[in-house]
Amino acid sequence: MSFEKFELHAKVFAGVQELGYLRPTPIQLQSIPPIMEGRDVMGLAQTGTGKTAAFVLPILQRLMQGSRGHVRALIIAPTRELSEQTHKAIGELGRRTQLKSASIYGGVSIQGQIKKLQDKVEIISACPGRLLDHINRGTVDLSKIEVLVIDEADHMFDMGFLPDIRRIVKHLPAKRQTLLFSATMPDDIKALANDLLQNPVNIKIGHTAPVDSVTHRFYPVPMESKTALLKDILDNTEMESVLVFTRTKSRAKSVALQLDKSGYKVTSLHGNLTQQKRQKALDGFRDGRYEIMVATDIAARGIDVTRISHVINYDMPSTADAYTHRIGRTGRASKTGDAFTFVTGQDVVLAHSLKRVLGEKLQYHSVDGLTMTMPLVASPAPARRSFNGNGGKQNNNRRSFAPSSKSSNGRTKQRSFGSTPRQSWTH
């Protein structure tokens, strides 16, 4: 099926054509028709399935009719990056429509946002905290909202934003269309959906199971050997662009620093960064200046880099759903990807649970001198014991991220790897 079947307004369809996209993704196929009919929708879909366009296109279609010059659509996102990504998608798809949008989030001057809001915008993409600031200041009018979108609702919950969302909703018209998208559906999100959505169309795309285009490798490793193992994998595996997940902000910063000292082109993304530094890190990762990004789960929300070839879980995520969401960063838009996960003695219960879900797709790998034998039960305390490797050497491809030369100041320099990112509709 092509996008022509949706019978989009000519100026909206022109944006689709100019981006070079021909066929909608499954979430777009199932979501766009009921949204265009004015139905409420609850969509379960992982990152990289194309859900941003699934609601942006119908919003643009709707707003081509009716009055202009006031806010008619509100999209709430959990992070600055995701808010900005949605704003960018609106600009690209709606470039011929003359519809105006604004991205509203904290960490930057509020005065510039106030000026933008005075420019008669029709669509706002916002984070809850800063949006409430504008509501309290009286610098935004939400009384004529026709469509509310709550994107990545499960991570709104993770970040404690659900009370803010309920406060925001009180300022919206009761008669409106509401769309809620989430990768998982915990009880709190179900309760929110029940309160806000009226007779919704339920859409489920690739929920609970990790994407089929990703291979999974687990490396049982003592905590003290993780960084050495990470460097070994980076040196001996062909990679294009790598996202490394850690559990804490301090560890993200520490791991990135150690990789930088070893000559890798690396950046980090965590909650302690200013907005300017966050944007610099994201831009550098997108355009290939940095081939490795070390990030925490929450900081990584909204990363829309489509050429990530590998996700490495330096720290095991806390749940199976979190694992699915992390590795959804690779293998996007029908491309293949690899997920490598470091498993310590503390992670055994979840590791065995994931093994049951993934079956033969999950393989245990070893590296002489660095990995250990996979424990059968979880360790009661952080493992500091000495473990023996289980034999086989890692099946390595050609070297990719190994530092290759010395600069004039003696600093190890890295070769240039990867390729120019290919356009892919994975918002």
N, C-alpha and C positions, 0 to 999 in steps of 0.2 A: 504493500500500500504506500502511496506517495502522499505528501502534504496537500496536494491538490484536493484530495477527498474531503478535507475539513472545510473546504469552501471559505477560506479566510478572506478578509478584506484585501483588496489588491495591494494596498500599501503595507499591510502586515506580511502578506505573502512575498512581497518584494524583499523584505528583510531576510526571510528564510532562503530565498534564491541567492541573494548576494553573499550569504555565508556558505553557500555550496552544499546545503544539506538536502537530501532527496527522500529518505525514508524515516519515518518516526520510530522511536524506540518503543518497547512494550508499554512502559508507563505512560508515554505520550498517546499511544493508540487507545489505551483504556481510559485515560483521564480527560483528554481534551473534549471529546463529545459531551459527556455529562456536565462538565464545567461550562461549556458554551450554552448548554440548555438551562443554566442557572441553578443546577443542583449543588448541594453541599457534597464534599468529597473527603473521605478519609483514606489516604494512600500510604501503604507500607512499601517502602522501596529503599534499597541501599544507595550509598553514594555512587555516582558514576552511571546511573541509569537514565539520566536525562530529565529528572523531575522538575528542574527549574524552568525549562522551556514548556513543560507540561502545564504549568499555571501561568507563565508569562504570556504565552500566545493567546489563550482565551481572555486574559485581562486586556491585552492590547485590542483584541477584537471587540470586546464590550465597550471600551472607552472611545472607540471610533464613532460611536453613536452617543448622543446626549451632549450636555453642556461641557464646556472647558473652563479651566482657570481655577478649579478648587480640587482638593484631595478626594479622589474617588476610590483608590485602592491602597491598602496597607499590607505590607509583607513584613512579618516579624521573624528575625533570625537570631540565633544564639551568639554569633561572633561578628566582629567587625569585618573579617575576611569574607564571610558568607554574605553579609549585607552588601558589601562592595561588589562581590561576584554577581549577585542578583541585579544590582543597579547596572552593571556592565552589560548583562544579558538583555535587559530592557532597552538599553541604548543601542545595542547591535541589532536586535530584532525589530525595534520600533524606530529605526533611523529615518524612515520615510513618513512616519505618522505625525510628527511634530508634537507628540505627547511628551511632557516633561516629567522627569523623575528626580528624586533626591535620595541620597544615602545618609542615614542618620545614625551615628554611633559615638561612643565616648572616646577619650584619649586624644581628641583634637579640639580646637577652639569651637565653642558653641556659636560664636558670633557669625562665622562664615555660614553655618547651617541656617541660622535665623534669616540671613540675607537670601539664601537659596530658597527657603520656604516662602519668602515674600514674592518669589518670582512665579507664582501661580502654577505650582507643580500639581500634577494629577496622580502620581504614584510615589509612595514613600516606601523605601526599604530600610528597616530600622532595627536596632538592638533595643531591648526593653528598657534598660536603665536610662539611656539618653533620651529616648522617646518620652518617658515619664517626666524628665526634666523639662522638655518643651511643653508638655501638657500643663505642668504646674506653673510655667512662666506665661502661659497663654500665647505661645508663639507658633502653635500648630492647631488647626481646626479639623477635627475628625468627625464632625457631625454629619457629613455627607458621604461617608464611606459606604461604598456599595459591595466591595469584596475585601474580605480579611483572609490572609494566608498566614498560617503558623507553620514555619519550615523547621525541620529537624527538631520536632517537639521533644523527643526523648533526651536530647542534649540540653534543651531548655530546662528540663527537669533536673538533669545532672548538675547544672550550674545554678540551680535554685531560683529560676526565673518564673516558675508557674504563678506565684502570688502576684508578680508584676504584670503578667499577662492578664490575669483576672482584673487587676486594677485598670489596665488599659481598655479592656472590653467594655467597662462601664461607661466609657466616653464615646462608644460607637453606637450607631443606630441599631435597634433591635432587629429591624428588617434589613437583612444583608445576606450575602452569600459567604459561607465560611469554608475554607479548605485547610485541612490539616495533614501534614506529611511527617512521617517518622520512620526510622529504620527498625525500631522495636516498639512494642506496645505494653509497657509496664502498667500496673493498675492506676497510677496517678494520671497517666496520659489517657487511659480509657475513661476515667472520670471527667477529665477536661473535655474530651471529645463528646461525651454524653451531654455535658452542660451546654456546649457551644454549637454543636452541629444538629441540624434538623433533618431527620430521615436521610442520612448520608448514603451515597454510593460508596461501598467498600471495595478498594482495589489493593491487591497484594501482588507484589512483583519480587520474586527471588528472596522471600523473607526466610529467615532463620538459617538457611544453608549458604555457606560462602559461595562466591561466584565460581562457575565451572572452569573459567579460563585461568585460574590460579593454581599453581602447584604448591605443596606445603612440605617444608622440611623442619623438623625439630632437632635441636642440638642440646642434649643433656650436658650441662656445664656447671662447674662450681662458680659461685658468685665472683671470686677473685680472678677468674680467667675470662670473664665476658669481654673485656676490652681487647685482649689479645686475640680472642676468637673472632671478634668483629673485624679487626685489621686483617687477619688471615683470610677471611671470606672476601673482603673488599679487594685484597691483592690478587686473589686467585679465581675470581668468578667474573665472567663477562657481564657487565651491568651498564645501563644507560643513565638512569637517575634513581637515587635511592632515598627512601624515607625511613628513618630509624626512630622507633618509638621508645621512650623511657617513661617511667611511672611518675617521676617528680621533676620539678623545674630545675632544681640544683643538679640532678644527674644529667639532664639534657645539656645544661651548660658545661658540665665537667667532661662529658663524653665528646662534645663538639670541640672543646679546647684541646683534648688529647689527640684527636684526629687532626686538628689544625697543626699542632706541633709536629706531627708525623708527615705533614706535607699534603694532606688531602684538601680538596676544594670543598669546604664544609661551612655550613651556617647552622644556627639553632633558632628554634621558635618556641617561646615559653611565655608565661604570663607576666614576667617581670620586665619585658621589653616595652619601650615607648612605641606609640603607633608608627612613628617615623622609622624606627629600627625594624619593627615587624614588617612594614611594607618593603623596606630595602631587602630583607631576607627573602621574602616571598618573590619579589621581582627577580632577584638573583637566581633563585631556584628555578623559576619558570623559564628564564632565558638561557640557562645553562652555565652561568658564571659559577654557580655552586652545583656540584653533582650529588652532594649528600646534604640532607637536612635532618637534624636531630630535633625531635619535637615531643611535647606531651600531647595527650589525647585532645584536651580541650583547645589548646593552642592550634592544633592542626585542623580544626573545623573550618571548612570553606576552602581548603587547598584544592584548586581545580587543575592541577598539572596533569595532563593526560598521558605523558610519556614516562611515568614512573614504572620502571621495570621490576623493582624489588621493594618490598616492605620487610624490614628487619625489626622484629620485636626484641629489642635489647632486654626489656623487662616484659614478662608475660602479662597480658591484660588481665583484668579482674574477673571477667565473665566471658562466656562463649559468644554472647551478642557483641561484646566489645571487640573480641577477636574478629568476628565477621565484619564489623564496621571498619576496623583498622586495615585489614587486608583488602577491603573494597577499594582502597586507594590505588591498587595495581590491578592489572587485568581488566581495565576499563574500556568501554566502547568496543567490545569484541576482540581486544588485543589480549595477548597472553601476559602473565606476570608470575612472579615467584614470591612466596612469603616464607621467611626464615624466622624461627622463634627459638630463643634461648630459654631452656627449661632448667631451673634449679630444683633442689630438693623440696623447696616450698611450693612449687608449682605443679606437683605430680597429679593431684586430684583433677585439676582442670585439664591438664595434658591428656590424661586417660579419658576424660569426658569428650574432649575434642577428637580423640582417636576413634571413639565409637561413632561420632557423627561423620567424620571424614573417611573412615575406613582406609582403603588402599591408597587414597589420594595423599594421605599423610605418611611420610617416610622419616625414620630416624636416621640421622647422619652423624658421623664422627670425624674428628681431626686429631691425629696422634699428638699426645701431650697436652691437649687442651680440653677435650670432652671427657665425660665420665659415663659409666654404665647407668642406664635409666633406672632410677629407683622404683620399686613396686608400690611403696607408700610414701606419703609426704614426710619430710623431715620436721621434727618438732621445733627446730630452731634453725637460724641461718647456717647453711652448710659451710664450714671452714675446714672440713677434713680433706685429706688427700685422696683423690680418686684416680683409678687407673682408666685409661682409654679402653675402648672396646674393640680396638683392632683397626678396621679398614680406614684407609686414607680417604679424604674427601675427593669426590669425583670433580676435578677442577676443569674449568674452561680456560681460555687464554687470559692472561693478566689484563685487568682493566683499570683498576683504581690504584695500582702500585705507583708510588712516586718514582719519577724516572730520571731526574737530573738535578744538578745543584745550580743555584743562582750565584751571582757574583758575591753576594754576602754570605754564602755558605748555606742559605736556606734551601731546603728541599723543595723543588718545584714539581708540579704534577702535569702530565700531559693533558691535552684537551680531548675530552671524550663526549660521547653522545651526539645527537643530531638536532637539527632544528625541529622544534615541536610541531607535529602535524595537527591541523585543525580537526577537532572531533567534538561532536555534540554530546558532552557528558556533564553539563551543568546540573 
